[in-house]
Amino acid sequence: MRPEDISRIIEMAWEDRTPFEAIARCYGLNETGTITLMRQQLKPSSFKMWRKRVSGRKTKHAKLRDPAVSRGYCATQYKPRSKK
């Protein structure tokens, strides 16, 4: 797996509104595979913090999500950057 793919998977795993199913669809990595990748790539303290954050979070599983959550990211998440 390319470093940029690993970076994007980690980013998606940290995002509250991106379900594990989206990671599986984009990268072929199911929830268990994502957890394994996160364990390998993050520092132990960061991994523990991430696991605590996503455990039981309904938005990380498409079947548990509120139907009102229809996209994988917040509308203001990808704002255009101003030029300096």
PyMOL Python script that loads the backbone (N, CA, C, O; Angstrom):
from pymol import cmd

cmd.read_pdbstr("""\
ATOM      1  N   MET A   1       0.845  -1.177   0.000  1.00  0.00           N
ATOM      2  CA  MET A   1       0.000   0.000   0.000  1.00  0.00           C
ATOM      3  C   MET A   1       0.895   1.246   0.000  1.00  0.00           C
ATOM      4  O   MET A   1       1.900   1.307   0.708  1.00  0.00           O
ATOM      5  N   ARG A   2       0.513   2.213  -0.793  1.00  0.00           N
ATOM      6  CA  ARG A   2       1.315   3.435  -0.925  1.00  0.00           C
ATOM      7  C   ARG A   2       1.201   4.299   0.346  1.00  0.00           C
ATOM      8  O   ARG A   2       0.160   4.292   1.004  1.00  0.00           O
ATOM      9  N   PRO A   3       2.260   5.036   0.690  1.00  0.00           N
ATOM     10  CA  PRO A   3       2.224   5.893   1.878  1.00  0.00           C
ATOM     11  C   PRO A   3       1.061   6.893   1.861  1.00  0.00           C
ATOM     12  O   PRO A   3       0.470   7.188   2.900  1.00  0.00           O
ATOM     13  N   GLU A   4       0.743   7.409   0.664  1.00  0.00           N
ATOM     14  CA  GLU A   4      -0.367   8.376   0.593  1.00  0.00           C
ATOM     15  C   GLU A   4      -1.712   7.699   0.857  1.00  0.00           C
ATOM     16  O   GLU A   4      -2.628   8.330   1.384  1.00  0.00           O
ATOM     17  N   ASP A   5      -1.836   6.417   0.495  1.00  0.00           N
ATOM     18  CA  ASP A   5      -3.069   5.673   0.797  1.00  0.00           C
ATOM     19  C   ASP A   5      -3.188   5.441   2.303  1.00  0.00           C
ATOM     20  O   ASP A   5      -4.265   5.596   2.878  1.00  0.00           O
ATOM     21  N   ILE A   6      -2.080   5.073   2.931  1.00  0.00           N
ATOM     22  CA  ILE A   6      -2.079   4.866   4.382  1.00  0.00           C
ATOM     23  C   ILE A   6      -2.450   6.154   5.090  1.00  0.00           C
ATOM     24  O   ILE A   6      -3.236   6.146   6.037  1.00  0.00           O
ATOM     25  N   SER A   7      -1.889   7.255   4.635  1.00  0.00           N
ATOM     26  CA  SER A   7      -2.186   8.562   5.227  1.00  0.00           C
ATOM     27  C   SER A   7      -3.677   8.895   5.100  1.00  0.00           C
ATOM     28  O   SER A   7      -4.290   9.379   6.051  1.00  0.00           O
ATOM     29  N   ARG A   8      -4.248   8.637   3.941  1.00  0.00           N
ATOM     30  CA  ARG A   8      -5.671   8.931   3.721  1.00  0.00           C
ATOM     31  C   ARG A   8      -6.561   8.015   4.555  1.00  0.00           C
ATOM     32  O   ARG A   8      -7.585   8.463   5.072  1.00  0.00           O
ATOM     33  N   ILE A   9      -6.193   6.748   4.696  1.00  0.00           N
ATOM     34  CA  ILE A   9      -6.977   5.829   5.521  1.00  0.00           C
ATOM     35  C   ILE A   9      -6.971   6.300   6.977  1.00  0.00           C
ATOM     36  O   ILE A   9      -8.007   6.290   7.641  1.00  0.00           O
ATOM     37  N   ILE A  10      -5.810   6.710   7.466  1.00  0.00           N
ATOM     38  CA  ILE A  10      -5.720   7.218   8.837  1.00  0.00           C
ATOM     39  C   ILE A  10      -6.598   8.457   9.000  1.00  0.00           C
ATOM     40  O   ILE A  10      -7.311   8.597   9.994  1.00  0.00           O
ATOM     41  N   GLU A  11      -6.540   9.342   8.028  1.00  0.00           N
ATOM     42  CA  GLU A  11      -7.364  10.549   8.066  1.00  0.00           C
ATOM     43  C   GLU A  11      -8.850  10.187   8.093  1.00  0.00           C
ATOM     44  O   GLU A  11      -9.612  10.742   8.884  1.00  0.00           O
ATOM     45  N   MET A  12      -9.255   9.262   7.234  1.00  0.00           N
ATOM     46  CA  MET A  12     -10.657   8.848   7.183  1.00  0.00           C
ATOM     47  C   MET A  12     -11.081   8.173   8.484  1.00  0.00           C
ATOM     48  O   MET A  12     -12.204   8.368   8.949  1.00  0.00           O
ATOM     49  N   ALA A  13     -10.190   7.385   9.068  1.00  0.00           N
ATOM     50  CA  ALA A  13     -10.511   6.693  10.318  1.00  0.00           C
ATOM     51  C   ALA A  13     -10.705   7.680  11.468  1.00  0.00           C
ATOM     52  O   ALA A  13     -11.516   7.432  12.360  1.00  0.00           O
ATOM     53  N   TRP A  14      -9.983   8.779  11.458  1.00  0.00           N
ATOM     54  CA  TRP A  14     -10.120   9.790  12.510  1.00  0.00           C
ATOM     55  C   TRP A  14     -11.385  10.631  12.329  1.00  0.00           C
ATOM     56  O   TRP A  14     -11.927  11.151  13.304  1.00  0.00           O
ATOM     57  N   GLU A  15     -11.853  10.767  11.100  1.00  0.00           N
ATOM     58  CA  GLU A  15     -13.042  11.590  10.847  1.00  0.00           C
ATOM     59  C   GLU A  15     -14.278  10.939  11.467  1.00  0.00           C
ATOM     60  O   GLU A  15     -14.540   9.754  11.260  1.00  0.00           O
ATOM     61  N   ASP A  16     -15.023  11.721  12.220  1.00  0.00           N
ATOM     62  CA  ASP A  16     -16.214  11.209  12.896  1.00  0.00           C
ATOM     63  C   ASP A  16     -17.283  10.723  11.929  1.00  0.00           C
ATOM     64  O   ASP A  16     -17.967   9.739  12.212  1.00  0.00           O
ATOM     65  N   ARG A  17     -17.435  11.381  10.815  1.00  0.00           N
ATOM     66  CA  ARG A  17     -18.556  11.087   9.926  1.00  0.00           C
ATOM     67  C   ARG A  17     -18.225  10.113   8.806  1.00  0.00           C
ATOM     68  O   ARG A  17     -19.079   9.824   7.969  1.00  0.00           O
ATOM     69  N   THR A  18     -17.006   9.607   8.777  1.00  0.00           N
ATOM     70  CA  THR A  18     -16.626   8.651   7.741  1.00  0.00           C
ATOM     71  C   THR A  18     -16.772   7.240   8.298  1.00  0.00           C
ATOM     72  O   THR A  18     -16.013   6.851   9.186  1.00  0.00           O
ATOM     73  N   PRO A  19     -17.729   6.470   7.799  1.00  0.00           N
ATOM     74  CA  PRO A  19     -17.921   5.108   8.323  1.00  0.00           C
ATOM     75  C   PRO A  19     -16.835   4.155   7.833  1.00  0.00           C
ATOM     76  O   PRO A  19     -16.184   4.392   6.816  1.00  0.00           O
ATOM     77  N   PHE A  20     -16.661   3.075   8.582  1.00  0.00           N
ATOM     78  CA  PHE A  20     -15.684   2.057   8.192  1.00  0.00           C
ATOM     79  C   PHE A  20     -16.020   1.489   6.812  1.00  0.00           C
ATOM     80  O   PHE A  20     -15.123   1.094   6.068  1.00  0.00           O
ATOM     81  N   GLU A  21     -17.297   1.448   6.475  1.00  0.00           N
ATOM     82  CA  GLU A  21     -17.714   0.930   5.175  1.00  0.00           C
ATOM     83  C   GLU A  21     -17.152   1.770   4.028  1.00  0.00           C
ATOM     84  O   GLU A  21     -16.864   1.234   2.959  1.00  0.00           O
ATOM     85  N   ALA A  22     -16.991   3.078   4.235  1.00  0.00           N
ATOM     86  CA  ALA A  22     -16.413   3.949   3.199  1.00  0.00           C
ATOM     87  C   ALA A  22     -14.936   3.618   2.988  1.00  0.00           C
ATOM     88  O   ALA A  22     -14.443   3.637   1.860  1.00  0.00           O
ATOM     89  N   ILE A  23     -14.238   3.317   4.077  1.00  0.00           N
ATOM     90  CA  ILE A  23     -12.828   2.922   3.970  1.00  0.00           C
ATOM     91  C   ILE A  23     -12.730   1.595   3.217  1.00  0.00           C
ATOM     92  O   ILE A  23     -11.857   1.415   2.369  1.00  0.00           O
ATOM     93  N   ALA A  24     -13.634   0.673   3.539  1.00  0.00           N
ATOM     94  CA  ALA A  24     -13.646  -0.627   2.856  1.00  0.00           C
ATOM     95  C   ALA A  24     -13.934  -0.461   1.374  1.00  0.00           C
ATOM     96  O   ALA A  24     -13.316  -1.124   0.541  1.00  0.00           O
ATOM     97  N   ARG A  25     -14.864   0.418   1.041  1.00  0.00           N
ATOM     98  CA  ARG A  25     -15.234   0.644  -0.358  1.00  0.00           C
ATOM     99  C   ARG A  25     -14.078   1.275  -1.134  1.00  0.00           C
ATOM    100  O   ARG A  25     -13.828   0.905  -2.281  1.00  0.00           O
ATOM    101  N   CYS A  26     -13.384   2.211  -0.527  1.00  0.00           N
ATOM    102  CA  CYS A  26     -12.299   2.923  -1.223  1.00  0.00           C
ATOM    103  C   CYS A  26     -10.983   2.147  -1.248  1.00  0.00           C
ATOM    104  O   CYS A  26     -10.254   2.191  -2.238  1.00  0.00           O
ATOM    105  N   TYR A  27     -10.679   1.434  -0.156  1.00  0.00           N
ATOM    106  CA  TYR A  27      -9.358   0.823  -0.034  1.00  0.00           C
ATOM    107  C   TYR A  27      -9.386  -0.684   0.216  1.00  0.00           C
ATOM    108  O   TYR A  27      -8.329  -1.302   0.343  1.00  0.00           O
ATOM    109  N   GLY A  28     -10.576  -1.285   0.289  1.00  0.00           N
ATOM    110  CA  GLY A  28     -10.681  -2.724   0.497  1.00  0.00           C
ATOM    111  C   GLY A  28     -10.273  -3.177   1.886  1.00  0.00           C
ATOM    112  O   GLY A  28      -9.934  -4.344   2.082  1.00  0.00           O
ATOM    113  N   LEU A  29     -10.300  -2.269   2.854  1.00  0.00           N
ATOM    114  CA  LEU A  29      -9.876  -2.564   4.218  1.00  0.00           C
ATOM    115  C   LEU A  29     -11.107  -2.534   5.124  1.00  0.00           C
ATOM    116  O   LEU A  29     -11.698  -1.475   5.333  1.00  0.00           O
ATOM    117  N   ASN A  30     -11.496  -3.700   5.663  1.00  0.00           N
ATOM    118  CA  ASN A  30     -12.670  -3.727   6.539  1.00  0.00           C
ATOM    119  C   ASN A  30     -12.325  -3.119   7.896  1.00  0.00           C
ATOM    120  O   ASN A  30     -11.208  -2.644   8.099  1.00  0.00           O
ATOM    121  N   GLU A  31     -13.276  -3.134   8.820  1.00  0.00           N
ATOM    122  CA  GLU A  31     -13.056  -2.511  10.126  1.00  0.00           C
ATOM    123  C   GLU A  31     -11.859  -3.134  10.847  1.00  0.00           C
ATOM    124  O   GLU A  31     -11.026  -2.412  11.396  1.00  0.00           O
ATOM    125  N   THR A  32     -11.766  -4.453  10.851  1.00  0.00           N
ATOM    126  CA  THR A  32     -10.651  -5.131  11.507  1.00  0.00           C
ATOM    127  C   THR A  32      -9.319  -4.754  10.868  1.00  0.00           C
ATOM    128  O   THR A  32      -8.331  -4.534  11.568  1.00  0.00           O
ATOM    129  N   GLY A  33      -9.293  -4.679   9.545  1.00  0.00           N
ATOM    130  CA  GLY A  33      -8.083  -4.277   8.837  1.00  0.00           C
ATOM    131  C   GLY A  33      -7.694  -2.840   9.140  1.00  0.00           C
ATOM    132  O   GLY A  33      -6.512  -2.523   9.267  1.00  0.00           O
ATOM    133  N   THR A  34      -8.697  -1.969   9.257  1.00  0.00           N
ATOM    134  CA  THR A  34      -8.440  -0.566   9.587  1.00  0.00           C
ATOM    135  C   THR A  34      -7.856  -0.456  10.991  1.00  0.00           C
ATOM    136  O   THR A  34      -6.914   0.303  11.217  1.00  0.00           O
ATOM    137  N   ILE A  35      -8.415  -1.216  11.934  1.00  0.00           N
ATOM    138  CA  ILE A  35      -7.910  -1.204  13.305  1.00  0.00           C
ATOM    139  C   ILE A  35      -6.463  -1.692  13.331  1.00  0.00           C
ATOM    140  O   ILE A  35      -5.622  -1.111  14.016  1.00  0.00           O
ATOM    141  N   THR A  36      -6.175  -2.751  12.591  1.00  0.00           N
ATOM    142  CA  THR A  36      -4.809  -3.285  12.522  1.00  0.00           C
ATOM    143  C   THR A  36      -3.850  -2.246  11.946  1.00  0.00           C
ATOM    144  O   THR A  36      -2.758  -2.047  12.477  1.00  0.00           O
ATOM    145  N   LEU A  37      -4.253  -1.584  10.863  1.00  0.00           N
ATOM    146  CA  LEU A  37      -3.413  -0.558  10.249  1.00  0.00           C
ATOM    147  C   LEU A  37      -3.170   0.587  11.237  1.00  0.00           C
ATOM    148  O   LEU A  37      -2.046   1.073  11.367  1.00  0.00           O
ATOM    149  N   MET A  38      -4.220   1.009  11.925  1.00  0.00           N
ATOM    150  CA  MET A  38      -4.074   2.106  12.894  1.00  0.00           C
ATOM    151  C   MET A  38      -3.123   1.696  14.018  1.00  0.00           C
ATOM    152  O   MET A  38      -2.302   2.503  14.454  1.00  0.00           O
ATOM    153  N   ARG A  39      -3.225   0.466  14.485  1.00  0.00           N
ATOM    154  CA  ARG A  39      -2.342  -0.028  15.555  1.00  0.00           C
ATOM    155  C   ARG A  39      -0.886  -0.006  15.087  1.00  0.00           C
ATOM    156  O   ARG A  39       0.012   0.337  15.856  1.00  0.00           O
ATOM    157  N   GLN A  40      -0.656  -0.373  13.826  1.00  0.00           N
ATOM    158  CA  GLN A  40       0.711  -0.417  13.287  1.00  0.00           C
ATOM    159  C   GLN A  40       1.283   0.975  13.029  1.00  0.00           C
ATOM    160  O   GLN A  40       2.478   1.200  13.222  1.00  0.00           O
ATOM    161  N   GLN A  41       0.446   1.899  12.600  1.00  0.00           N
ATOM    162  CA  GLN A  41       0.927   3.199  12.142  1.00  0.00           C
ATOM    163  C   GLN A  41       0.956   4.290  13.220  1.00  0.00           C
ATOM    164  O   GLN A  41       1.736   5.236  13.117  1.00  0.00           O
ATOM    165  N   LEU A  42       0.118   4.166  14.245  1.00  0.00           N
ATOM    166  CA  LEU A  42       0.052   5.212  15.270  1.00  0.00           C
ATOM    167  C   LEU A  42       0.900   4.853  16.474  1.00  0.00           C
ATOM    168  O   LEU A  42       1.206   3.684  16.709  1.00  0.00           O
ATOM    169  N   LYS A  43       1.279   5.877  17.239  1.00  0.00           N
ATOM    170  CA  LYS A  43       1.934   5.630  18.517  1.00  0.00           C
ATOM    171  C   LYS A  43       0.912   4.948  19.421  1.00  0.00           C
ATOM    172  O   LYS A  43      -0.288   5.163  19.250  1.00  0.00           O
ATOM    173  N   PRO A  44       1.352   4.135  20.373  1.00  0.00           N
ATOM    174  CA  PRO A  44       0.398   3.438  21.248  1.00  0.00           C
ATOM    175  C   PRO A  44      -0.622   4.370  21.923  1.00  0.00           C
ATOM    176  O   PRO A  44      -1.803   4.036  22.013  1.00  0.00           O
ATOM    177  N   SER A  45      -0.170   5.520  22.391  1.00  0.00           N
ATOM    178  CA  SER A  45      -1.092   6.449  23.056  1.00  0.00           C
ATOM    179  C   SER A  45      -2.114   7.023  22.066  1.00  0.00           C
ATOM    180  O   SER A  45      -3.277   7.219  22.417  1.00  0.00           O
ATOM    181  N   SER A  46      -1.680   7.287  20.844  1.00  0.00           N
ATOM    182  CA  SER A  46      -2.598   7.801  19.816  1.00  0.00           C
ATOM    183  C   SER A  46      -3.605   6.730  19.427  1.00  0.00           C
ATOM    184  O   SER A  46      -4.784   7.024  19.227  1.00  0.00           O
ATOM    185  N   PHE A  47      -3.143   5.492  19.319  1.00  0.00           N
ATOM    186  CA  PHE A  47      -4.052   4.398  18.983  1.00  0.00           C
ATOM    187  C   PHE A  47      -5.108   4.234  20.067  1.00  0.00           C
ATOM    188  O   PHE A  47      -6.291   4.090  19.760  1.00  0.00           O
ATOM    189  N   LYS A  48      -4.695   4.255  21.326  1.00  0.00           N
ATOM    190  CA  LYS A  48      -5.661   4.128  22.431  1.00  0.00           C
ATOM    191  C   LYS A  48      -6.676   5.266  22.415  1.00  0.00           C
ATOM    192  O   LYS A  48      -7.865   5.046  22.648  1.00  0.00           O
ATOM    193  N   MET A  49      -6.209   6.477  22.140  1.00  0.00           N
ATOM    194  CA  MET A  49      -7.104   7.633  22.071  1.00  0.00           C
ATOM    195  C   MET A  49      -8.103   7.452  20.928  1.00  0.00           C
ATOM    196  O   MET A  49      -9.290   7.734  21.092  1.00  0.00           O
ATOM    197  N   TRP A  50      -7.630   6.985  19.774  1.00  0.00           N
ATOM    198  CA  TRP A  50      -8.511   6.771  18.622  1.00  0.00           C
ATOM    199  C   TRP A  50      -9.542   5.695  18.913  1.00  0.00           C
ATOM    200  O   TRP A  50     -10.724   5.872  18.615  1.00  0.00           O
ATOM    201  N   ARG A  51      -9.103   4.567  19.500  1.00  0.00           N
ATOM    202  CA  ARG A  51     -10.037   3.474  19.812  1.00  0.00           C
ATOM    203  C   ARG A  51     -11.109   3.940  20.787  1.00  0.00           C
ATOM    204  O   ARG A  51     -12.283   3.602  20.635  1.00  0.00           O
ATOM    205  N   LYS A  52     -10.708   4.713  21.782  1.00  0.00           N
ATOM    206  CA  LYS A  52     -11.680   5.243  22.751  1.00  0.00           C
ATOM    207  C   LYS A  52     -12.670   6.155  22.032  1.00  0.00           C
ATOM    208  O   LYS A  52     -13.864   6.146  22.332  1.00  0.00           O
ATOM    209  N   ARG A  53     -12.173   6.932  21.094  1.00  0.00           N
ATOM    210  CA  ARG A  53     -13.014   7.884  20.359  1.00  0.00           C
ATOM    211  C   ARG A  53     -14.023   7.182  19.454  1.00  0.00           C
ATOM    212  O   ARG A  53     -15.182   7.593  19.408  1.00  0.00           O
ATOM    213  N   VAL A  54     -13.620   6.144  18.736  1.00  0.00           N
ATOM    214  CA  VAL A  54     -14.519   5.517  17.764  1.00  0.00           C
ATOM    215  C   VAL A  54     -15.369   4.392  18.338  1.00  0.00           C
ATOM    216  O   VAL A  54     -16.374   4.012  17.736  1.00  0.00           O
ATOM    217  N   SER A  55     -14.985   3.853  19.488  1.00  0.00           N
ATOM    218  CA  SER A  55     -15.759   2.755  20.075  1.00  0.00           C
ATOM    219  C   SER A  55     -17.164   3.227  20.429  1.00  0.00           C
ATOM    220  O   SER A  55     -17.348   4.167  21.202  1.00  0.00           O
ATOM    221  N   GLY A  56     -18.135   2.561  19.852  1.00  0.00           N
ATOM    222  CA  GLY A  56     -19.524   2.897  20.129  1.00  0.00           C
ATOM    223  C   GLY A  56     -20.055   4.106  19.384  1.00  0.00           C
ATOM    224  O   GLY A  56     -21.211   4.485  19.572  1.00  0.00           O
ATOM    225  N   ARG A  57     -19.239   4.717  18.546  1.00  0.00           N
ATOM    226  CA  ARG A  57     -19.681   5.903  17.800  1.00  0.00           C
ATOM    227  C   ARG A  57     -20.546   5.456  16.627  1.00  0.00           C
ATOM    228  O   ARG A  57     -20.072   4.765  15.724  1.00  0.00           O
ATOM    229  N   LYS A  58     -21.798   5.848  16.645  1.00  0.00           N
ATOM    230  CA  LYS A  58     -22.748   5.392  15.630  1.00  0.00           C
ATOM    231  C   LYS A  58     -22.390   5.846  14.224  1.00  0.00           C
ATOM    232  O   LYS A  58     -22.696   5.147  13.258  1.00  0.00           O
ATOM    233  N   THR A  59     -21.757   6.986  14.089  1.00  0.00           N
ATOM    234  CA  THR A  59     -21.449   7.490  12.747  1.00  0.00           C
ATOM    235  C   THR A  59     -20.332   6.706  12.073  1.00  0.00           C
ATOM    236  O   THR A  59     -20.108   6.885  10.876  1.00  0.00           O
ATOM    237  N   LYS A  60     -19.620   5.838  12.800  1.00  0.00           N
ATOM    238  CA  LYS A  60     -18.551   5.050  12.197  1.00  0.00           C
ATOM    239  C   LYS A  60     -19.073   3.767  11.557  1.00  0.00           C
ATOM    240  O   LYS A  60     -18.304   3.027  10.944  1.00  0.00           O
ATOM    241  N   HIS A  61     -20.364   3.500  11.692  1.00  0.00           N
ATOM    242  CA  HIS A  61     -20.977   2.308  11.112  1.00  0.00           C
ATOM    243  C   HIS A  61     -22.218   2.730  10.331  1.00  0.00           C
ATOM    244  O   HIS A  61     -23.161   3.268  10.910  1.00  0.00           O
ATOM    245  N   ALA A  62     -22.224   2.495   9.049  1.00  0.00           N
ATOM    246  CA  ALA A  62     -23.310   2.958   8.180  1.00  0.00           C
ATOM    247  C   ALA A  62     -24.676   2.461   8.640  1.00  0.00           C
ATOM    248  O   ALA A  62     -25.657   3.200   8.556  1.00  0.00           O
ATOM    249  N   LYS A  63     -24.756   1.235   9.118  1.00  0.00           N
ATOM    250  CA  LYS A  63     -26.048   0.678   9.536  1.00  0.00           C
ATOM    251  C   LYS A  63     -26.587   1.318  10.810  1.00  0.00           C
ATOM    252  O   LYS A  63     -27.795   1.285  11.048  1.00  0.00           O
ATOM    253  N   LEU A  64     -25.728   1.892  11.621  1.00  0.00           N
ATOM    254  CA  LEU A  64     -26.157   2.515  12.881  1.00  0.00           C
ATOM    255  C   LEU A  64     -26.398   4.013  12.759  1.00  0.00           C
ATOM    256  O   LEU A  64     -26.901   4.643  13.689  1.00  0.00           O
ATOM    257  N   ARG A  65     -26.039   4.580  11.617  1.00  0.00           N
ATOM    258  CA  ARG A  65     -26.137   6.034  11.441  1.00  0.00           C
ATOM    259  C   ARG A  65     -27.565   6.514  11.382  1.00  0.00           C
ATOM    260  O   ARG A  65     -28.465   5.799  10.941  1.00  0.00           O
ATOM    261  N   ASP A  66     -27.754   7.725  11.827  1.00  0.00           N
ATOM    262  CA  ASP A  66     -29.033   8.409  11.673  1.00  0.00           C
ATOM    263  C   ASP A  66     -29.218   8.664  10.179  1.00  0.00           C
ATOM    264  O   ASP A  66     -28.277   9.113   9.525  1.00  0.00           O
ATOM    265  N   PRO A  67     -30.382   8.397   9.624  1.00  0.00           N
ATOM    266  CA  PRO A  67     -30.600   8.628   8.188  1.00  0.00           C
ATOM    267  C   PRO A  67     -30.345  10.076   7.759  1.00  0.00           C
ATOM    268  O   PRO A  67     -30.109  10.336   6.579  1.00  0.00           O
ATOM    269  N   ALA A  68     -30.388  11.009   8.692  1.00  0.00           N
ATOM    270  CA  ALA A  68     -30.137  12.415   8.366  1.00  0.00           C
ATOM    271  C   ALA A  68     -28.668  12.656   8.005  1.00  0.00           C
ATOM    272  O   ALA A  68     -28.350  13.647   7.348  1.00  0.00           O
ATOM    273  N   VAL A  69     -27.774  11.763   8.425  1.00  0.00           N
ATOM    274  CA  VAL A  69     -26.356  11.889   8.093  1.00  0.00           C
ATOM    275  C   VAL A  69     -26.155  11.186   6.758  1.00  0.00           C
ATOM    276  O   VAL A  69     -25.993   9.967   6.695  1.00  0.00           O
ATOM    277  N   SER A  70     -26.167  11.975   5.703  1.00  0.00           N
ATOM    278  CA  SER A  70     -26.153  11.391   4.361  1.00  0.00           C
ATOM    279  C   SER A  70     -24.819  11.518   3.641  1.00  0.00           C
ATOM    280  O   SER A  70     -24.710  11.111   2.485  1.00  0.00           O
ATOM    281  N   ARG A  71     -23.811  12.069   4.289  1.00  0.00           N
ATOM    282  CA  ARG A  71     -22.515  12.205   3.635  1.00  0.00           C
ATOM    283  C   ARG A  71     -21.415  11.884   4.647  1.00  0.00           C
ATOM    284  O   ARG A  71     -21.659  11.842   5.853  1.00  0.00           O
ATOM    285  N   GLY A  72     -20.234  11.666   4.153  1.00  0.00           N
ATOM    286  CA  GLY A  72     -19.133  11.244   4.995  1.00  0.00           C
ATOM    287  C   GLY A  72     -18.290  12.367   5.558  1.00  0.00           C
ATOM    288  O   GLY A  72     -17.285  12.108   6.220  1.00  0.00           O
ATOM    289  N   TYR A  73     -18.672  13.602   5.312  1.00  0.00           N
ATOM    290  CA  TYR A  73     -17.885  14.706   5.841  1.00  0.00           C
ATOM    291  C   TYR A  73     -18.777  15.892   6.113  1.00  0.00           C
ATOM    292  O   TYR A  73     -19.878  15.994   5.572  1.00  0.00           O
ATOM    293  N   CYS A  74     -18.304  16.777   6.943  1.00  0.00           N
ATOM    294  CA  CYS A  74     -19.027  17.993   7.277  1.00  0.00           C
ATOM    295  C   CYS A  74     -18.940  18.952   6.089  1.00  0.00           C
ATOM    296  O   CYS A  74     -17.913  19.029   5.416  1.00  0.00           O
ATOM    297  N   ALA A  75     -20.009  19.669   5.845  1.00  0.00           N
ATOM    298  CA  ALA A  75     -20.058  20.592   4.694  1.00  0.00           C
ATOM    299  C   ALA A  75     -18.961  21.651   4.753  1.00  0.00           C
ATOM    300  O   ALA A  75     -18.528  22.148   3.713  1.00  0.00           O
ATOM    301  N   THR A  76     -18.507  22.004   5.958  1.00  0.00           N
ATOM    302  CA  THR A  76     -17.471  23.034   6.093  1.00  0.00           C
ATOM    303  C   THR A  76     -16.069  22.444   6.241  1.00  0.00           C
ATOM    304  O   THR A  76     -15.108  23.185   6.451  1.00  0.00           O
ATOM    305  N   GLN A  77     -15.943  21.134   6.134  1.00  0.00           N
ATOM    306  CA  GLN A  77     -14.655  20.479   6.345  1.00  0.00           C
ATOM    307  C   GLN A  77     -13.620  20.853   5.292  1.00  0.00           C
ATOM    308  O   GLN A  77     -12.453  21.069   5.620  1.00  0.00           O
ATOM    309  N   TYR A  78     -14.027  20.931   4.057  1.00  0.00           N
ATOM    310  CA  TYR A  78     -13.085  21.193   2.971  1.00  0.00           C
ATOM    311  C   TYR A  78     -13.268  22.603   2.428  1.00  0.00           C
ATOM    312  O   TYR A  78     -13.763  22.800   1.319  1.00  0.00           O
ATOM    313  N   LYS A  79     -12.862  23.568   3.226  1.00  0.00           N
ATOM    314  CA  LYS A  79     -12.968  24.966   2.809  1.00  0.00           C
ATOM    315  C   LYS A  79     -11.800  25.301   1.887  1.00  0.00           C
ATOM    316  O   LYS A  79     -10.691  24.797   2.065  1.00  0.00           O
ATOM    317  N   PRO A  80     -12.060  26.153   0.905  1.00  0.00           N
ATOM    318  CA  PRO A  80     -10.932  26.572   0.053  1.00  0.00           C
ATOM    319  C   PRO A  80      -9.926  27.358   0.875  1.00  0.00           C
ATOM    320  O   PRO A  80     -10.297  28.180   1.712  1.00  0.00           O
ATOM    321  N   ARG A  81      -8.673  27.103   0.635  1.00  0.00           N
ATOM    322  CA  ARG A  81      -7.628  27.816   1.378  1.00  0.00           C
ATOM    323  C   ARG A  81      -7.357  29.162   0.725  1.00  0.00           C
ATOM    324  O   ARG A  81      -7.341  29.295  -0.499  1.00  0.00           O
ATOM    325  N   SER A  82      -7.147  30.141   1.571  1.00  0.00           N
ATOM    326  CA  SER A  82      -6.841  31.464   1.034  1.00  0.00           C
ATOM    327  C   SER A  82      -5.382  31.498   0.601  1.00  0.00           C
ATOM    328  O   SER A  82      -4.527  30.852   1.208  1.00  0.00           O
ATOM    329  N   LYS A  83      -5.112  32.242  -0.434  1.00  0.00           N
ATOM    330  CA  LYS A  83      -3.743  32.374  -0.951  1.00  0.00           C
ATOM    331  C   LYS A  83      -3.032  33.462  -0.162  1.00  0.00           C
ATOM    332  O   LYS A  83      -3.596  34.519   0.119  1.00  0.00           O
ATOM    333  N   LYS A  84      -1.793  33.185   0.187  1.00  0.00           N
ATOM    334  CA  LYS A  84      -1.010  34.176   0.955  1.00  0.00           C
ATOM    335  C   LYS A  84       0.010  34.831   0.084  1.00  0.00           C
ATOM    336  O   LYS A  84       0.760  35.689   0.549  1.00  0.00           O
TER     337      LYS A  84
END
""", "prot")
cmd.dss("prot")
cmd.show_as("cartoon", "prot")
cmd.util.cbc("prot")
cmd.orient("prot")
